[in-house]
Every structure is written in C-alpha cells, then in structure tokens.
Amino acid sequence: MKKIVVYLVLAIMFFTLNSCSNSDDSPKYAHGIITMKVDGVYKSFSKILFDLSKSPDGSTTSVAFFTEDDGDDYGDHVSFTITKGVFTDLVPFGYYIEQEDYARASGFEMHLTSNGNDKKVIGTFSGDVSNGTETFTITEGTFNIQY
C-alpha cells in the first residue's frame, strides 16, 4: 500500500510541475541598429524584435527581425528574415509606412557579412521597394544586430 501512495504522490508531483511551464510570450528584443535613407531621408531603428523558428526537420533555423517604433503605430517599420548560416542576397525584406506594405523590387540588394552563427547579423541593403503603385528608393541601408 505504501508503494502505491508513493507512486501516486510522485505522479501528482510530476504532472503538477510539468503543467507549470515557464512560457514567456513577451517580445524578444535584439541589440543593435538598422539605418537607411528612404528617398534621401535618414531613418534609424534601435527597437528590434526577433523570432527564431526551426524547419520541420530541425536542419535550419530562421531568424525574423522586425522593428518597433516608440508608440506611433503608423510609423515606419522594417522586417527581414534570414536563414542562420546561409549567405544569400535573396532575403525577404519589407518596408512599412502608415500600415502600407512595400516589398523589395527588382534591383534590391542585401549583402550579409555575418549571419547568425555567433548570434550576430551584419550587412547592408539598398534598392527600390514598392507596393505596386508607389515606389521608394532605399540607400545606405545597414544593420548590425546581436540577438
């Protein structure tokens, strides 16, 4: 009878402790800066959030970065996603202004000089972004992010 009670107590403790997960849904902030000129106007972003995700087979890790401004929901934002350890210029890139989405257009270039193996992403970008009717030219784009 004592063994049953001991096993029952252990089972209850196991399920109780496992059900109290340490889930943290708060945003994850990276350290660093993204700068660029949009049609000649300098923009700088230092509030950078990131999200890590693994491929279904676990072979690759993607890191999505997106900027947040200081309370103005209609301000400028930048987002891009890299595959950790992969150096490619075909990085998905988005520029958002006043809730309008501008995607990279032909001729847009992004060059990675450090890509995630040390949890650091460094690179440059430039070119046109468009929403289909309006186009902006981005020049002197740089990012240096530690996550």
Backbone as JSON Lines, residues from 0, in Angstrom:
{"i":0,"aa":"M","n":[0.82,-1.19,0.0],"ca":[0.0,0.0,0.0],"c":[0.87,1.26,0.0]}
{"i":1,"aa":"K","n":[2.01,1.21,0.75],"ca":[2.89,2.38,0.79],"c":[3.46,2.68,-0.59]}
{"i":2,"aa":"K","n":[3.77,1.63,-1.37],"ca":[4.32,1.83,-2.71],"c":[3.3,2.55,-3.6]}
{"i":3,"aa":"I","n":[2.04,2.19,-3.49],"ca":[1.0,2.82,-4.3],"c":[0.9,4.31,-3.95]}
{"i":4,"aa":"V","n":[0.92,4.61,-2.66],"ca":[0.85,6.01,-2.22],"c":[2.06,6.79,-2.72]}
{"i":5,"aa":"V","n":[3.24,6.19,-2.62],"ca":[4.47,6.86,-3.09],"c":[4.39,7.12,-4.58]}
{"i":6,"aa":"Y","n":[3.97,6.1,-5.35],"ca":[3.85,6.28,-6.81],"c":[2.79,7.32,-7.16]}
{"i":7,"aa":"L","n":[1.7,7.32,-6.43],"ca":[0.65,8.3,-6.66],"c":[1.15,9.72,-6.38]}
{"i":8,"aa":"V","n":[1.86,9.91,-5.29],"ca":[2.42,11.23,-4.94],"c":[3.43,11.66,-6.0]}
{"i":9,"aa":"L","n":[4.29,10.74,-6.44],"ca":[5.27,11.07,-7.48],"c":[4.59,11.46,-8.78]}
{"i":10,"aa":"A","n":[3.54,10.72,-9.15],"ca":[2.81,11.03,-10.38],"c":[2.16,12.41,-10.29]}
{"i":11,"aa":"I","n":[1.55,12.71,-9.15],"ca":[0.92,14.03,-8.97],"c":[1.96,15.13,-9.05]}
{"i":12,"aa":"M","n":[3.11,14.94,-8.4],"ca":[4.18,15.94,-8.46],"c":[4.69,16.13,-9.88]}
{"i":13,"aa":"F","n":[4.85,15.02,-10.61],"ca":[5.35,15.1,-11.98],"c":[4.42,15.94,-12.84]}
{"i":14,"aa":"F","n":[3.11,15.62,-12.79],"ca":[2.16,16.35,-13.63],"c":[1.98,17.79,-13.16]}
{"i":15,"aa":"T","n":[2.06,18.03,-11.88],"ca":[1.92,19.39,-11.36],"c":[3.09,20.25,-11.8]}
{"i":16,"aa":"L","n":[4.3,19.73,-11.68],"ca":[5.48,20.51,-12.05],"c":[5.57,20.73,-13.55]}
{"i":17,"aa":"N","n":[5.19,19.75,-14.35],"ca":[5.25,19.9,-15.79],"c":[4.16,20.81,-16.33]}
{"i":18,"aa":"S","n":[3.04,20.91,-15.64],"ca":[1.96,21.77,-16.12],"c":[2.25,23.24,-15.86]}
{"i":19,"aa":"C","n":[3.19,23.53,-14.99],"ca":[3.57,24.91,-14.7],"c":[4.73,25.29,-15.59]}
{"i":20,"aa":"S","n":[4.46,25.5,-16.85],"ca":[5.55,25.82,-17.78],"c":[6.02,27.24,-17.56]}
{"i":21,"aa":"N","n":[7.23,27.47,-17.97],"ca":[7.82,28.79,-17.85],"c":[7.69,29.51,-19.18]}
{"i":22,"aa":"S","n":[6.48,29.53,-19.72],"ca":[6.22,30.13,-21.02],"c":[6.3,31.65,-20.91]}
{"i":23,"aa":"D","n":[7.1,32.22,-21.78],"ca":[7.27,33.66,-21.77],"c":[6.87,34.18,-23.15]}
{"i":24,"aa":"D","n":[5.68,34.75,-23.24],"ca":[5.19,35.26,-24.51],"c":[5.57,36.71,-24.74]}
{"i":25,"aa":"S","n":[6.39,37.27,-23.88],"ca":[6.78,38.66,-24.05],"c":[7.72,38.78,-25.24]}
{"i":26,"aa":"P","n":[7.75,39.94,-25.88],"ca":[8.61,40.12,-27.05],"c":[10.08,39.92,-26.71]}
{"i":27,"aa":"K","n":[10.82,39.4,-27.68],"ca":[12.26,39.22,-27.52],"c":[12.95,40.35,-28.3]}
{"i":28,"aa":"Y","n":[13.74,41.13,-27.59],"ca":[14.42,42.25,-28.22],"c":[15.87,41.91,-28.5]}
{"i":29,"aa":"A","n":[16.34,42.34,-29.66],"ca":[17.74,42.2,-30.03],"c":[18.45,43.52,-29.72]}
{"i":30,"aa":"H","n":[19.75,43.47,-29.69],"ca":[20.56,44.68,-29.51],"c":[21.15,45.05,-30.86]}
{"i":31,"aa":"G","n":[21.12,46.32,-31.18],"ca":[21.73,46.74,-32.43],"c":[20.98,47.88,-33.06]}
{"i":32,"aa":"I","n":[21.24,48.06,-34.35],"ca":[20.65,49.19,-35.05],"c":[20.48,48.86,-36.53]}
{"i":33,"aa":"I","n":[19.43,49.4,-37.11],"ca":[19.19,49.36,-38.55],"c":[19.07,50.8,-38.99]}
{"i":34,"aa":"T","n":[19.87,51.2,-39.98],"ca":[19.8,52.57,-40.5],"c":[19.63,52.52,-42.02]}
{"i":35,"aa":"M","n":[19.06,53.58,-42.57],"ca":[18.88,53.67,-44.01],"c":[18.41,55.07,-44.37]}
{"i":36,"aa":"K","n":[18.49,55.38,-45.64],"ca":[17.87,56.59,-46.17],"c":[16.75,56.15,-47.1]}
{"i":37,"aa":"V","n":[15.57,56.74,-46.91],"ca":[14.42,56.46,-47.76],"c":[14.12,57.73,-48.54]}
{"i":38,"aa":"D","n":[14.34,57.68,-49.85],"ca":[14.23,58.86,-50.7],"c":[15.02,60.03,-50.11]}
{"i":39,"aa":"G","n":[16.21,59.73,-49.58],"ca":[17.12,60.74,-49.06],"c":[16.91,61.12,-47.61]}
{"i":40,"aa":"V","n":[15.86,60.6,-46.95],"ca":[15.56,60.94,-45.56],"c":[16.11,59.83,-44.66]}
{"i":41,"aa":"Y","n":[16.97,60.21,-43.7],"ca":[17.61,59.26,-42.8],"c":[16.61,58.64,-41.84]}
{"i":42,"aa":"K","n":[16.67,57.31,-41.68],"ca":[15.82,56.58,-40.74],"c":[16.72,55.69,-39.89]}
{"i":43,"aa":"S","n":[16.4,55.55,-38.62],"ca":[17.18,54.73,-37.71],"c":[16.24,53.95,-36.8]}
{"i":44,"aa":"F","n":[16.51,52.67,-36.63],"ca":[15.67,51.81,-35.78],"c":[16.56,51.09,-34.78]}
{"i":45,"aa":"S","n":[16.28,51.27,-33.5],"ca":[17.05,50.56,-32.48],"c":[16.17,49.62,-31.65]}
{"i":46,"aa":"K","n":[14.86,49.72,-31.76],"ca":[13.96,48.76,-31.1],"c":[13.7,47.64,-32.1]}
{"i":47,"aa":"I","n":[14.44,46.55,-31.94],"ca":[14.39,45.45,-32.9],"c":[13.95,44.18,-32.18]}
{"i":48,"aa":"L","n":[12.85,43.63,-32.63],"ca":[12.38,42.36,-32.08],"c":[12.84,41.24,-32.99]}
{"i":49,"aa":"F","n":[12.94,40.02,-32.44],"ca":[13.3,38.9,-33.27],"c":[12.52,37.66,-32.86]}
{"i":50,"aa":"D","n":[12.45,36.71,-33.8],"ca":[11.76,35.45,-33.56],"c":[12.54,34.34,-34.25]}
{"i":51,"aa":"L","n":[12.87,33.3,-33.5],"ca":[13.58,32.14,-34.04],"c":[12.58,31.05,-34.39]}
{"i":52,"aa":"S","n":[12.79,30.37,-35.5],"ca":[11.96,29.21,-35.83],"c":[12.81,28.19,-36.56]}
{"i":53,"aa":"K","n":[12.57,26.92,-36.28],"ca":[13.31,25.83,-36.9],"c":[12.45,25.21,-38.0]}
{"i":54,"aa":"S","n":[13.13,24.68,-39.03],"ca":[12.42,23.96,-40.07],"c":[11.84,22.69,-39.46]}
{"i":55,"aa":"P","n":[10.82,22.09,-40.09],"ca":[10.2,20.89,-39.52],"c":[11.2,19.76,-39.22]}
{"i":56,"aa":"D","n":[12.24,19.64,-40.04],"ca":[13.22,18.57,-39.78],"c":[14.35,19.03,-38.86]}
{"i":57,"aa":"G","n":[14.32,20.31,-38.44],"ca":[15.31,20.83,-37.5],"c":[16.66,21.16,-38.11]}
{"i":58,"aa":"S","n":[16.76,21.08,-39.44],"ca":[18.06,21.28,-40.09],"c":[18.44,22.75,-40.26]}
{"i":59,"aa":"T","n":[17.46,23.64,-40.32],"ca":[17.77,25.06,-40.49],"c":[16.99,25.9,-39.46]}
{"i":60,"aa":"T","n":[17.57,27.03,-39.13],"ca":[16.93,27.97,-38.21],"c":[16.75,29.29,-38.93]}
{"i":61,"aa":"S","n":[15.53,29.8,-38.93],"ca":[15.26,31.11,-39.5],"c":[15.15,32.12,-38.37]}
{"i":62,"aa":"V","n":[15.61,33.33,-38.65],"ca":[15.51,34.4,-37.68],"c":[14.8,35.57,-38.37]}
{"i":63,"aa":"A","n":[13.66,35.95,-37.83],"ca":[12.9,37.07,-38.37],"c":[13.16,38.29,-37.48]}
{"i":64,"aa":"F","n":[13.49,39.41,-38.11],"ca":[13.71,40.66,-37.4],"c":[12.66,41.66,-37.83]}
{"i":65,"aa":"F","n":[12.14,42.42,-36.9],"ca":[11.19,43.48,-37.23],"c":[11.35,44.6,-36.23]}
{"i":66,"aa":"T","n":[11.21,45.81,-36.71],"ca":[11.44,46.98,-35.87],"c":[10.14,47.45,-35.26]}
{"i":67,"aa":"E","n":[10.3,48.15,-34.17],"ca":[9.17,48.73,-33.46],"c":[9.55,50.18,-33.17]}
{"i":68,"aa":"D","n":[8.61,51.09,-33.37],"ca":[8.95,52.48,-33.06],"c":[8.44,52.83,-31.67]}
{"i":69,"aa":"D","n":[8.57,54.06,-31.29],"ca":[8.26,54.48,-29.93],"c":[6.81,54.9,-29.75]}
{"i":70,"aa":"G","n":[5.88,54.01,-30.05],"ca":[4.48,54.28,-29.74],"c":[3.65,54.77,-30.91]}
{"i":71,"aa":"D","n":[4.24,55.12,-32.02],"ca":[3.49,55.59,-33.17],"c":[3.15,54.38,-34.04]}
{"i":72,"aa":"D","n":[1.92,53.89,-33.94],"ca":[1.53,52.69,-34.67],"c":[1.57,52.87,-36.18]}
{"i":73,"aa":"Y","n":[1.62,54.1,-36.64],"ca":[1.6,54.35,-38.08],"c":[2.95,54.79,-38.61]}
{"i":74,"aa":"G","n":[3.99,54.57,-37.85],"ca":[5.33,54.97,-38.29],"c":[5.96,53.98,-39.24]}
{"i":75,"aa":"D","n":[7.22,54.2,-39.53],"ca":[7.97,53.33,-40.42],"c":[8.4,52.07,-39.67]}
{"i":76,"aa":"H","n":[8.43,50.97,-40.37],"ca":[8.9,49.7,-39.83],"c":[9.68,48.97,-40.91]}
{"i":77,"aa":"V","n":[10.6,48.12,-40.49],"ca":[11.38,47.29,-41.4],"c":[11.29,45.86,-40.89]}
{"i":78,"aa":"S","n":[11.25,44.89,-41.82],"ca":[11.32,43.49,-41.41],"c":[12.13,42.72,-42.44]}
{"i":79,"aa":"F","n":[12.86,41.73,-41.97],"ca":[13.53,40.8,-42.87],"c":[13.8,39.5,-42.14]}
{"i":80,"aa":"T","n":[13.97,38.44,-42.92],"ca":[14.18,37.11,-42.36],"c":[15.4,36.49,-43.0]}
{"i":81,"aa":"I","n":[16.26,35.93,-42.17],"ca":[17.46,35.24,-42.66],"c":[17.39,33.78,-42.26]}
{"i":82,"aa":"T","n":[18.1,32.95,-43.0],"ca":[18.3,31.57,-42.58],"c":[19.69,31.51,-41.99]}
{"i":83,"aa":"K","n":[19.77,31.15,-40.74],"ca":[21.01,31.17,-39.98],"c":[22.1,30.38,-40.72]}
{"i":84,"aa":"G","n":[23.25,31.03,-40.91],"ca":[24.39,30.39,-41.54],"c":[24.37,30.39,-43.06]}
{"i":85,"aa":"V","n":[23.31,30.9,-43.68],"ca":[23.2,30.9,-45.14],"c":[23.41,32.32,-45.65]}
{"i":86,"aa":"F","n":[24.35,32.48,-46.55],"ca":[24.64,33.79,-47.13],"c":[23.98,33.88,-48.5]}
{"i":87,"aa":"T","n":[22.91,34.63,-48.58],"ca":[22.21,34.84,-49.83],"c":[21.73,36.28,-49.88]}
{"i":88,"aa":"D","n":[21.6,36.8,-51.09],"ca":[21.09,38.16,-51.25],"c":[19.58,38.18,-51.44]}
{"i":89,"aa":"L","n":[18.95,37.0,-51.42],"ca":[17.51,36.91,-51.64],"c":[16.75,36.85,-50.32]}
{"i":90,"aa":"V","n":[17.1,37.73,-49.41],"ca":[16.47,37.78,-48.09],"c":[15.12,38.5,-48.21]}
{"i":91,"aa":"P","n":[14.03,37.88,-47.72],"ca":[12.75,38.59,-47.72],"c":[12.86,39.88,-46.9]}
{"i":92,"aa":"F","n":[12.47,40.99,-47.49],"ca":[12.61,42.3,-46.87],"c":[11.31,43.06,-47.05]}
{"i":93,"aa":"G","n":[10.85,43.72,-46.0],"ca":[9.65,44.54,-46.1],"c":[9.86,45.89,-45.46]}
{"i":94,"aa":"Y","n":[9.29,46.9,-46.06],"ca":[9.3,48.25,-45.51],"c":[7.84,48.66,-45.37]}
{"i":95,"aa":"Y","n":[7.46,49.17,-44.21],"ca":[6.08,49.52,-43.94],"c":[6.01,50.97,-43.49]}
{"i":96,"aa":"I","n":[5.1,51.71,-44.08],"ca":[4.88,53.08,-43.65],"c":[3.37,53.32,-43.66]}
{"i":97,"aa":"E","n":[2.88,53.85,-42.55],"ca":[1.45,54.13,-42.39],"c":[0.6,52.93,-42.78]}
{"i":98,"aa":"Q","n":[0.99,51.76,-42.29],"ca":[0.3,50.49,-42.49],"c":[0.27,50.01,-43.93]}
{"i":99,"aa":"E","n":[1.1,50.58,-44.78],"ca":[1.2,50.16,-46.17],"c":[2.46,49.31,-46.33]}
{"i":100,"aa":"D","n":[2.35,48.2,-47.02],"ca":[3.44,47.24,-47.18],"c":[4.16,47.46,-48.5]}
{"i":101,"aa":"Y","n":[5.47,47.67,-48.4],"ca":[6.31,47.83,-49.59],"c":[7.32,46.69,-49.61]}
{"i":102,"aa":"A","n":[7.3,45.89,-50.66],"ca":[8.22,44.76,-50.78],"c":[9.39,45.13,-51.68]}
{"i":103,"aa":"R","n":[10.46,44.37,-51.54],"ca":[11.63,44.63,-52.38],"c":[11.27,44.48,-53.85]}
{"i":104,"aa":"A","n":[11.76,45.41,-54.64],"ca":[11.52,45.39,-56.08],"c":[12.79,44.89,-56.77]}
{"i":105,"aa":"S","n":[12.72,44.73,-58.08],"ca":[13.9,44.26,-58.81],"c":[15.04,45.27,-58.61]}
{"i":106,"aa":"G","n":[16.22,44.76,-58.48],"ca":[17.38,45.61,-58.24],"c":[17.68,45.83,-56.77]}
{"i":107,"aa":"F","n":[16.81,45.37,-55.87],"ca":[17.07,45.49,-54.44],"c":[18.17,44.51,-54.05]}
{"i":108,"aa":"E","n":[19.15,45.0,-53.31],"ca":[20.28,44.16,-52.91],"c":[20.44,44.15,-51.4]}
{"i":109,"aa":"M","n":[20.72,42.97,-50.86],"ca":[21.03,42.83,-49.45],"c":[22.26,41.92,-49.36]}
{"i":110,"aa":"H","n":[23.29,42.39,-48.68],"ca":[24.53,41.63,-48.54],"c":[24.78,41.35,-47.06]}
{"i":111,"aa":"L","n":[24.95,40.08,-46.74],"ca":[25.22,39.67,-45.36],"c":[26.71,39.46,-45.18]}
{"i":112,"aa":"T","n":[27.3,40.06,-44.14],"ca":[28.72,39.84,-43.85],"c":[28.91,38.97,-42.62]}
{"i":113,"aa":"S","n":[27.89,38.85,-41.78],"ca":[27.88,37.92,-40.64],"c":[26.45,37.41,-40.54]}
{"i":114,"aa":"N","n":[26.29,36.1,-40.39],"ca":[24.94,35.57,-40.44],"c":[24.66,34.53,-39.37]}
{"i":115,"aa":"G","n":[24.5,34.98,-38.15],"ca":[23.84,34.2,-37.14],"c":[24.6,33.12,-36.41]}
{"i":116,"aa":"N","n":[25.71,32.63,-36.93],"ca":[26.38,31.55,-36.21],"c":[26.88,32.01,-34.85]}
{"i":117,"aa":"D","n":[27.16,33.3,-34.71],"ca":[27.55,33.86,-33.43],"c":[26.43,34.73,-32.85]}
{"i":118,"aa":"K","n":[25.2,34.46,-33.31],"ca":[24.01,35.24,-32.93],"c":[24.18,36.71,-33.27]}
{"i":119,"aa":"K","n":[24.86,36.96,-34.37],"ca":[25.07,38.32,-34.85],"c":[24.77,38.34,-36.34]}
{"i":120,"aa":"V","n":[24.05,39.37,-36.77],"ca":[23.73,39.55,-38.19],"c":[24.18,40.94,-38.58]}
{"i":121,"aa":"I","n":[25.05,41.0,-39.58],"ca":[25.59,42.28,-40.04],"c":[25.48,42.3,-41.56]}
{"i":122,"aa":"G","n":[25.11,43.46,-42.1],"ca":[25.04,43.56,-43.54],"c":[24.6,44.93,-44.01]}
{"i":123,"aa":"T","n":[24.41,45.0,-45.33],"ca":[23.98,46.24,-45.98],"c":[22.82,45.93,-46.92]}
{"i":124,"aa":"F","n":[22.08,46.97,-47.28],"ca":[20.99,46.8,-48.24],"c":[20.7,48.11,-48.93]}
{"i":125,"aa":"S","n":[20.16,48.02,-50.14],"ca":[19.76,49.21,-50.9],"c":[18.9,48.76,-52.07]}
{"i":126,"aa":"G","n":[18.15,49.71,-52.61],"ca":[17.32,49.43,-53.77],"c":[15.92,49.96,-53.59]}
{"i":127,"aa":"D","n":[15.07,49.61,-54.53],"ca":[13.69,50.1,-54.51],"c":[12.77,49.13,-53.78]}
{"i":128,"aa":"V","n":[11.78,49.69,-53.09],"ca":[10.68,48.92,-52.51],"c":[9.39,49.51,-53.07]}
{"i":129,"aa":"S","n":[8.41,48.64,-53.33],"ca":[7.2,49.11,-53.99],"c":[5.98,48.37,-53.45]}
{"i":130,"aa":"N","n":[4.84,49.06,-53.52],"ca":[3.57,48.42,-53.18],"c":[2.74,48.18,-54.43]}
{"i":131,"aa":"G","n":[3.35,48.36,-55.58],"ca":[2.65,48.18,-56.85],"c":[2.25,49.48,-57.5]}
{"i":132,"aa":"T","n":[2.02,50.52,-56.7],"ca":[1.66,51.82,-57.25],"c":[2.65,52.91,-56.86]}
{"i":133,"aa":"E","n":[3.28,52.76,-55.71],"ca":[4.22,53.75,-55.23],"c":[5.56,53.06,-54.93]}
{"i":134,"aa":"T","n":[6.66,53.75,-55.25],"ca":[7.99,53.18,-55.06],"c":[8.84,54.14,-54.25]}
{"i":135,"aa":"F","n":[9.62,53.58,-53.31],"ca":[10.6,54.33,-52.54],"c":[11.98,53.75,-52.84]}
{"i":136,"aa":"T","n":[12.98,54.63,-52.82],"ca":[14.36,54.18,-53.02],"c":[15.08,54.22,-51.68]}
{"i":137,"aa":"I","n":[15.62,53.07,-51.3],"ca":[16.39,52.96,-50.06],"c":[17.87,52.93,-50.42]}
{"i":138,"aa":"T","n":[18.64,53.8,-49.75],"ca":[20.09,53.84,-49.94],"c":[20.78,53.77,-48.58]}
{"i":139,"aa":"E","n":[22.05,53.43,-48.59],"ca":[22.89,53.42,-47.39],"c":[22.29,52.6,-46.24]}
{"i":140,"aa":"G","n":[21.59,51.52,-46.56],"ca":[21.0,50.67,-45.54],"c":[22.05,49.79,-44.87]}
{"i":141,"aa":"T","n":[22.06,49.8,-43.55],"ca":[22.98,48.95,-42.8],"c":[22.25,48.33,-41.62]}
{"i":142,"aa":"F","n":[22.73,47.17,-41.19],"ca":[22.22,46.57,-39.95],"c":[23.35,45.86,-39.25]}
{"i":143,"aa":"N","n":[23.32,45.95,-37.93],"ca":[24.29,45.29,-37.06],"c":[23.5,44.89,-35.82]}
{"i":144,"aa":"I","n":[23.13,43.61,-35.76],"ca":[22.19,43.15,-34.75],"c":[22.76,41.94,-33.99]}
{"i":145,"aa":"Q","n":[22.7,42.0,-32.69],"ca":[23.07,40.88,-31.82],"c":[21.77,40.39,-31.18]}
{"i":146,"aa":"Y","n":[21.47,39.1,-31.33],"ca":[20.21,38.58,-30.75],"c":[20.46,37.42,-29.82]}
